[in-house]
Amino acid sequence: MNTHQLEIFYHVAKFQSVSKAAEALYISQPAVSSQIKKLESAYGVHLI
């Protein structure tokens, strides 16, 4: 996990929405989803 992925996960949890997190971070929704999937794969858990 890097700080960028942690920031993305924080925003998804905060807003309870991938779309709203993407908007707040000024990145695309697919980019947010991709980073969450990478975290899930790295830790072998389902995060959202």
C-alpha positions as CSV (number, residue, x, y, z in Angstrom):
1,M,0.0,0.0,0.0
2,N,1.3,3.4,-0.9
3,T,0.0,6.8,0.4
4,H,-1.9,7.4,-2.8
5,Q,-3.8,4.2,-2.4
6,L,-4.5,4.9,1.3
7,E,-5.8,8.4,0.4
8,I,-8.1,6.8,-2.2
9,F,-9.4,4.2,0.2
10,Y,-9.9,6.9,2.9
11,H,-12.1,9.0,0.5
12,V,-14.1,6.0,-0.7
13,A,-14.8,5.1,3.0
14,K,-15.5,8.8,3.9
15,F,-18.0,9.3,1.1
16,Q,-19.2,5.7,0.9
17,S,-19.1,6.2,-2.8
18,V,-16.4,5.5,-5.5
19,S,-17.9,8.2,-7.7
20,K,-17.8,10.9,-5.0
21,A,-14.3,9.9,-4.0
22,A,-13.2,10.2,-7.6
23,E,-14.8,13.6,-7.8
24,A,-13.1,14.8,-4.6
25,L,-9.7,13.5,-5.7
26,Y,-10.1,14.9,-9.3
27,I,-9.5,11.4,-10.8
28,S,-11.7,9.1,-12.9
29,Q,-14.0,6.6,-11.3
30,P,-12.2,3.7,-13.1
31,A,-8.9,4.9,-11.6
32,V,-10.3,4.7,-8.1
33,S,-11.8,1.3,-8.7
34,S,-8.5,0.1,-10.1
35,Q,-6.6,1.2,-7.0
36,I,-9.1,-0.4,-4.7
37,K,-8.8,-3.7,-6.6
38,K,-5.0,-3.5,-6.3
39,L,-5.4,-3.1,-2.5
40,E,-7.8,-6.0,-2.3
41,S,-5.4,-8.2,-4.3
42,A,-2.4,-7.2,-2.2
43,Y,-4.1,-8.0,1.1
44,G,-6.4,-10.7,0.0
45,V,-9.5,-9.1,1.4
46,H,-12.7,-7.5,0.1
47,L,-12.6,-3.9,1.1
48,I,-15.8,-2.5,-0.4
